[in-house]
Amino acid sequence: MAQTIKNPFSEAKSLHTLSSLPYLILEMPNNDDHFSASHNQLKLEHRDLLEHLKDKSPDYYYEKVLIPSGRTLKNFIQ
């Protein structure tokens, strides 16, 4: 069954609602506005990294892509 994707731009029915357009763009799934190739070991840009990872295992991602920071989930939550 195909998933229906809502078009967020259909909500802009007047000039007044256009002020929310930047927010609608930034809240889109898989937005790469803060992505930096320096944040992965392979130094790949967003699209290239996703393409590279499409046939890789989760172990590959954890071992070859993520950059160890020494932080834990507890650090993140606090």
Beta strands, then each sheet from edge to edge (+ up, - down):
end
